[in-house]
Amino acid sequence: MNSFVNYILESGVSLGVLALVYFVFLRNQTFFKANRWFLLFAIVFSSVLPLLQFNVWESQRGTALALEGTSQVLETITVTSTGVSNSLIRWLTSSEALITFYFIVGASLLMLTLWRISLLVRLIFRHQQEYKDGINFVYLNDNSSPYSFLNYLFLGKYLKSTSGWEKMLAHESEHIRQKHTVDILILEFLAIVQWFNPFFWLLRRVIKENHEYMADQAVLNKGVAVQQYKEVLVTQFIGSQFSVANNFNSSLIKSRLKMMTKIKSSKKSNFRYLIGILAVAALLVVFACEKKESSAEAFKEETELKSAPMGDQLILIDGEVSDIETMNKIVPAEIETIEVLKGADNPFIESHGEKAKNGVINITMKSGAIDAQNTDTEGIVVTGLGVSSSESSDPVHTLVDEMPEFPGGDLALRKFIARSIKYPVSAQENRIQGKVYVTFVVEKDGSVGRTKIARGVDTALDYEALRVMNQLPKWTPGKQDGKPVAVSYTVPISFVLQ
């Protein structure tokens, strides 16, 4: 959910900033070719910006090598909750519902674009064609105004009876020579991703507007009289139109007429594009560059990551009184529910007296669940995926020549955790929040094992963090001197109530 919202916000802000730069500094300039590339770059850049991530402060390698017994600290994953709602409301406001709607709209736009292209292809095969000067002329059985798609120019057979038809053809021929259809196709397919963004539709319109300026300028540069060309624009009629084709468009006639007589911009005005470059750099710094702690700072934090001591809470497992050691052996996947009860309203005070006074951790196991055999008592341990029940004795490294890599990279790892983790209902009800530190080891075969709580907050939050980390798929293992080795990581997961 957070990643989805971040994408919408970051791409929206980026397009908004670059659109502002264009409308304030560039729109009234006659640098049509430069404007074409700026506008296309603005849309493509804004579509990928939320996916970019750069570390601007790298770890101090020499220091890290000396830090024995520590682990690589990954970026904090934040889990938010607005409280406990009924299941229907939770579903309607969930990322799954929003993302489903997003892809439904995107898929609909894709089908619409493909359908429009298929109509043009059908016209190409059903009508007479003539190849001339690198252009395929497709003659339609009507008097429609010309339009183009790739190197195909569609025009009515009876167009010659229309005044100024040669200039219309010259205009459309320029769309073909300047490959404007490529821009249109890029826009149509980016609409599948950016359909929710009003700034995208705004820039899409001005890109098509700029295409008309470019074609007009090229026709006039060939010696066509401005006044005659203006008369063609005013008197011509609109024929068939396709959004993926370039039309001899009269909807922009007023602005086109104005731009034709505009004095060419001075070369000194090129400095305005520096404003766009600065805007792009600022957006990269704000949204794509993230501070990475130096190893010394990370080590300072890691030395504090010791298991939080448990209080005198009463521990119940399937209704039976238990202890911390037994609880630490439980595999989270075998737990049905966890309740953390505190305060005077604790119902177990009546049945267990003073033992329940400081709180109760009530764990209900799934039917047929078997206790874990791991006896590590330094933290809550979960058997890693692909690891045998006996914990690996391979030495663990902190920094190696080739660090392990999650499938898809760091961003994919953050998305996997953010998508998989859920804020426990019991923690929401008791207004419990905080940061849980989970350590794990990427083993020599790439599997994730030796997962434990380095510093916990609450049993429910701790177990949820462990549950998700236990679901991590295999990584590309790390290597030292060309050989696979085990590497330790710590990931902070912050649970925040809103």
KOLLO-323225 format. One record per residue (C-alpha): x, y, z; residue in one letter. Coordinates in steps of 0.02 Angstrom, whole numbers, plus 50000, padded with zeros to 5 digits. Each point is the difference from the previous one (the first is absolute). Example, Ala and Ser with C-alpha at 12.3 -4.5 7.8 and 13.67 -1.06 7.14 Angstrom:
BEGIN
506154977550390a 500695017249967s 
//
This chain:
BEGIN
500005000050000m 501365012350048n 500994996149843s 498455002349892f 499585016750081v 501825005549988n 500004996249814y 498455010449971i 500645014650104l 501795000249936e 499554998249816s 498625013050022g 501155012650083v 501354997149869s 498825002549854l 499255015250086g 501705008250025v 500594996549822l 498325005649928a 500195016350096l 501755002449928v 499324997349824y 498505011650014f 500965014050086v 501654999649906f 499884989849840l 498264999649923r 500125016849912n 501724996549928q 500224994549819t 501234986150044f 498734986949950f 501234985649982k 500785003350169a 498275001550078n 499534983349922r 501434990950088w 499745009450163f 498154995250008l 500324981749957l 501404999250127f 498885008050132a 498694986349983i 501204985349987v 501105006650142f 498505002850115s 499384982449964s 501634991850056v 500555012650135l 499064991150143p 500934984049953l 501745007950011l 501064999250156q 501775006250026f 501064999250157n 500925016550018v 501074995450151w 500854983249978e 500604989550145s 501805002150055q 500694983249945r 501565000350106g 499025003150159t 498724986749958a 501304986549982l 500515002550180a 498254998350070l 499924981850046e 498364992850058g 498925013749922t 498834999149851s 499505010649853q 498565011550052v 498695001749864l 498835014849979e 498555001050123t 498344993049938i 498525009750070t 498324991650032v 498565011850037t 498244997250062s 498515011350027t 499234988250125g 498874984849994v 498595000249872s 498774987149940n 500614988249865s 499015008149859l 500715017450034i 501754992850018r 499824991549830w 499315015549915l 501445010550066t 501334986849975s 501415001049875s 499334984449914e 498355008649957a 500835016049939l 501334990849901i 498664988849923t 499025015449944f 501615008049935y 500414984949892f 498204998349938i 500045017849934v 501744997549929g 499494983949913a 498465008649928s 501085014049928l 501204987249927l 498574990849913m 499295016549936l 501705005049928t 500234983149916l 498235001049930w 500345017249923r 501634993749924i 499074985049929s 498765011849914l 501445008949914l 500794983549949v 498334994749927r 499915015949896l 501764996749935i 499544982649936f 498295004649931r 500435015249895h 501055004349850q 501805005050040q 501365009649911e 501825001450056y 500835016649963k 501495009250075d 500104988350149g 498155001750041i 498614987249977n 498445009149941f 498384991150047v 498515006249897y 498344999450092l 498315000049911n 499465017050066d 500535018250009n 500764999450174s 501465011050052s 501704991550005p 500754991950154y 501554989550027s 500594984850097f 501834994749995l 500445001949814n 498204998149939y 499045015349942l 498124997549991f 499005011749887l 498355000449908g 500004996049815k 499025015849966y 501105011550103l 500705008049843k 498375009449982s 500345008650167t 500895016749997s 501784999250067g 500104981050001w 501855000449952e 500435009950156k 499014987750107m 501024985849926l 501615009650029a 499505002550182h 499634981550029e 501574995049908s 501005009850128e 499174990250141h 500644984249915i 501765006549965r 500195006250179q 499334983350068k 498665007950110h 499054983650005t 501384992950110v 499645013750128d 498144996449991i 500274981350028l 501135003650149i 498635011050073l 498644987249970e 500964986350089f 500575011450142l 498175004450026a 499784982150059i 501175004250146v 499605018550024q 498115000549968w 499665006250177f 501145015249979n 499185016149938p 501705007449958f 500304985649879f 498455004249900w 500485018450000l 501744996549932l 499294987349877r 498945013949925r 501435012449987v 501124986849918i 498714997949863k 499875019049989e 501885001149980n 499934987149860h 498865011749903e 501205014550025y 501454989449936m 499064994449844a 499395017849965d 501765006950018q 500714986949880a 498675003749867v 500315018850011l 501884997349991n 499724992149828k 499395016649931g 498124998550023v 499245017350023a 499415003050177v 498365008049946q 499554985749883q 500394987350134y 498935009450125k 498544999449879e 500174981249988v 499964998550189l 498445010650014v 499014991949859t 500494981750016q 498794987050071f 500364986450127i 499914982349937g 500214983450090s 501085000950155q 500934987050101f 500885004150162s 501514989849945v 500095009249833a 500555017649956n 498585010449928n 499975016149902f 499215007050158n 498935015649999s 499675000050188s 501685008850026l 499815012249855i 499975015750107k 501624996150092s 500814993749840r 499595016049908l 500765010150142k 501584989550005m 500285001449811m 500235018850008t 500984999850162k 501785006649988i 501284986150021k 500694999050175s 501775005950029s 501354986950028k 500315008250167k 498324993250055s 500774982650001n 500525003350179f 498204996750048r 500314981449978y 501265001150142l 498515003250113i 499284983449944g 501664991350033i 500075007550174l 498204994550031a 500444982149949v 501535000250114a 498965006450146a 498694986449973l 501364986749999l 500725006550163v 498305001050085v 499264983549942f 501404988549942a 501505003950110c 499954992450173e 501285002050137k 500904984050043k 500734999250174e 501874998250013s 500584983550075s 500535009050159a 498235006750024e 499254983249959a 501164991450123f 499505012250137k 498194995249973e 500364981549983e 500934999050166t 498355004950080e 499024986149915l 499894988050143k 498474990050039s 498785010050103a 499744991750168p 498304992450029m 499035005950150g 499014989550122d 498574997049879q 499014984150015l 500254989249845i 498584988449948l 500174987849855i 498354991749955d 499375004550174g 501454992250091e 501245010350102v 501705000149915s 501645009350005d 501115010949891i 501144985749948e 498554989849933t 499265015149914m 501655003649914n 499974982649921k 498345002949911i 500005001749811v 498935015349958p 499204991349851a 499184987850122e 499165013750102i 498145003149975e 499825015750107t 500975010450127i 499165011050130e 500945012450107v 498915004950148l 500435013750124k 499155010850131g 498614997550125a 498814993249868d 501114984949975n 498784985150016p 501384988050053f 500295009150165i 498474991450073e 500594982449953s 501895002150022h 500095013650133g 501635009550028e 500874990549859k 498935009249872a 500175017150082k 501455005549889n 499154994449840g 499634984149904v 500674993249836i 498664987949942n 500574989149852i 498834988449908t 500864987349888m 499314993449837k 499254982750007s 501364986749996g 501415012550018a 501654993250064i 501225010050106d 501595005449914a 501584990550048q 501165015049992n 500725003250174t 500795017149972d 499435010950146t 500865016249953e 498485005249898g 498424993449920i 500644988449864v 499144994349841v 500644986349886t 500515008349838g 499364994849831l 501014985949927g 501024997550159v 500024983650095s 499384999250178s 501765000350065s 500675017749991e 501435002549878s 501735001350076s 500735009449851d 500955015850053p 498995015849972v 500745015249912h 499475018150006t 500845007049845l 500634989549855v 500685002649825d 498304996749921e 498525003650114m 498444989149988p 498645006749886e 498124998350020f 499094995449837p 499655016949921g 501155009850115g 499775010250159d 498425008549940l 499194983249965a 500474994250176l 499205015350079r 498444997549895k 499904981550046f 500095003750186i 498815014949991a 498744989949898r 500084984550111s 499985007550174i 498385003850093k 499745010250156y 499404987450133p 498225003750058v 500434996950182s 501385013149991a 498805012449921q 498714997150135e 501295002750137n 500765015249910r 501704991749991i 501295006649878q 501895000549982g 501494993849901k 500434981549991v 501774995149948y 500114983149914v 501654991849959t 500184986349871f 501374991249903v 500074997349813v 500784982849996e 501264993249875k 498594992749893d 499045016550000g 498664994350123s 499515010950148v 500324992750172g 500495003350181r 498615012850011t 499775007950170k 499455015650091i 501495011150039a 498915012650091r 498134998150020g 498535010750049v 498534988550031d 499714981549974t 498685002449866a 501065012449903l 501564989350021d 499164984449935y 499245009149851e 501725006849952a 500744982550015l 498574992349900r 500345011249852v 501894998150007m 499764981150002n 499085001449833q 501475008249909l 500464990449841p 501774994849958k 501295013449966w 501534999749889t 501274995250135p 501465011050048g 501784995449951k 501695002250081q 501534995649896d 498834992849870g 499174987750121k 498215001050068p 499925005450183v 498665003850130a 499655018650027v 499035008050144s 498705013849982y 498925010250118t 498375007849941v 499055012650108p 498114998849981i 499085014950073s 498184997650051f 499115016950009v 498205003250052l 499125014749917q 
//
